Amino acid sequence: MKAALELFVERGLEGANFEQIAKRAGVAKVTVYRRWSSKEELLTQAIERARTLVPEADIWANDAARPAGEQLVDSWVRTFGDARFRAILAQLIGSSVTRPSLLATYREQYIEPRRRLIHAALDRARRDGGLDAEAKIDDKTDTVVDTEIDTVIDMVVGAAMYRMLIDPDTPAHPAAARRYLEEVLRQADRLLRLPDAPHRRDEGPEPGVRRSGHAPT
């Protein structure tokens, strides 16, 4: 996986083929073929391993030892400071223009399951009276009953990714990155707790809206 990520960062998706990965890793090409059916499968596993410091199921577990927000900030601050992962993320997003299969695979295998974990955790908070927002997924039709929480998740992820990819000073200032992320989560929490938001008063929920693709987290 290390060889695959190195080639992906250096040469993009086209340069990270099985032949080159096997050569860089010092193994026979058949060894790579036996383990992975495609380079998309190999790269998505490698990207997720590079990204994940704490398993998502542990962060969002109902009995987690620490609040999810604290664990997310800790994980993101370390990820922000990882120059290699910033390069990986840039390649992942950039490759979607000409080779959308990689991002599509990553979204299906990792992003959507993460979002379902977040939805479940926030829905527990709603049922416990901690949130005014309501968001449920119809398992039969795979549709979002209320898109409000999806929107807030996108806002948080978008803010984090913008700072990670666009701000060159982020890796050098982990304390500032932590303060920024904590503020992003505070604002998200505030939005989910506002009972009198205009769109709730005037528009109401939009049932039956199918979920769209989302950026990686």
N, C-alpha and C positions, 0 to 999 in steps of 0.2 A: 504493500500500500504506500509506503514511503516513496518508492521509485515512481509509482503512478502519479502521486501528487507533485513530485519534483518536475516531472515531464509536463504535467498539466499547467503548472505555473510558468515554466520556461517556454513551452511551445503551444499551449492551448489544447483543445480537444483533438484536433487533427494530429498533433504530434504525440499524443499519449495513446498510441496503439499498442496492441498486445506484443508485437515484435520488439518495439523499443522498450516497453516496460520490462519484458523478460531480460533483455540485454542489460538494462540499467541495474536490475535486481540480481543479475548473475545466475539466472535459472533458465531451464528449458522453456520454450514457448508453450509446450504442451502442459506444463505445470500450471501456467496461468489459465489456459483454456479449461482445464479440469475443474478449477475452482469458481470461475466466473463465466457466465454465458455471453457477456458483452462488456465493452469498456465502460459503458454507462453504468452498469451494475457495479463494477469494480470501483469506479471513481466516486459514485454516490456513497458507497460504504466508507471509502477512505476519507471523503469530505466530512461525513458525519462523525467519524472517529476523531478527526482533527478538531471538530467543533465542540464535541460533547465532553464537558468536564464532570458534570453531575447528570446521571440519567434523568430524563424528563419525568418519568413515572415517580421518581423519588421527590423531585421538586414539587410536583402538584399532588402528591399523596395527601389524603385526608388527615393522616396521622404524622405528617412530616415534623421532624424535630425543630426545624426553623421555618419562619414564614417564607412563602414562595418568593416574594419580592426581594428579600435579602439574598436568597440563593441565586436568583436571576442576576442581580446586580454584581455579585461576586464573580459569577461565571462570565458575564459580559465584559467586566473590566479586564479580566485576564485575556479574554478573546481579543478585545480592542488592542491590547499591547502586543499581540502576536502578529508580526509583520507577514509571516508566511500565510496565516489564515486570511488576512486582509487581501493578499494577492490571490488566494484561492477563490474567495468570494467574488472578487472583481472578474476573474476568468469565468466563473459559473454564470454570472449575470450576462457577461459579454457574449458567451457562447450561445445564449438563447436566441440571438438574432439569426445566426446562420444554421445552428444545430440545436433546435429546441428540445430534442429528445433527452438530453442530459438533465436540464432543469425540470422537465416533465417527470422524469423518473425520480429525481430527488424530491419533488413536491409530493408525488404519490406515496413514496416509501417513508418519508420522514416529516415533511412539513405538515401535511394534513393530519397524520396521527398526533403530532404535537398540538395542533389547534384543537383537536377533539379533547385532549387532556385538559387544556386551558378552559374550554367550554364547560367541561364537567366540573372543574374546580369552581368556576364562577357561578355555575348554576347551583352548586351546593351553598355558596355564600348567599345567593339570592333566596334560596329556600330557608336559610337560617336568619333571614332578615337583614343581612349585611349589605345587600345591594338593592337598588330600586329597579335596575335593569332586568330584563327577562330575555333569555335566549335558549331556544331548544332546537334540536335537529330531529326531523322526522326520519327515523331509520329506514322506513320502507321506501321513501322517495328521495332520500339524501338531500332534503331541502332545509334551508334555514327558516324557522318560523319567525324569528326576529333578528334582523341583521345588525342590531346596535352593538353587541359585543364584538362581532366580527370587525366592525369599523374601528372600535377602540384598539383592538389587537393590531390592526394594520397601522394605526397611528403610532403605537409604541414601537413596533418593529421598524417602521419606516424611519422614525426619528433615530433609532439606534443605528440602523444601516447607513443613514446619511452621515452621521458623525463618524462612523467607522471608515467609510470610503472616501469622504470628501475632505474631512479635516485632517491635514497632515500632522498636526501637533498632538492629536489624541494619544498616540502611544507613549509620548514623552511625559504626559501629565495624567497619570492614573487617578490621582485624587480629584482632579477636575472632571474626568470622565465619570467617576463615581457620583459626584454631586449632580451632574447633568442627568444621569440615568435615574437617580433617585427622584429628581424633580419630574422627569417624564412619567414615572410610575405614580407619583402623587397626583399629577394632573389627570392621568387616566382613571385613577380611583375616584377623583372628584367628579369626573364626567359620569361615571357609572352610578354615582350616588345622588345625582341631581334629579329630584322628582318632577321639577317644573320646567325641564328643558323644552324649548319651543316646539321641537319636532314631536315630542310626546303629546303636547297639548293639541297640536293642530293636525298632525298627520296620522298618528297611530302606527301600529306595526304593519309591515308589508308581508303577509304570509305567502308561502309558496315560491319565494325567490331562491333560485338555485345558486349555490355557492360558486364563486368564480375562483380562478387561480390566484395565488398570493405569492408575494416575494419570499425568499428563504429566510429562516431564523436560526 
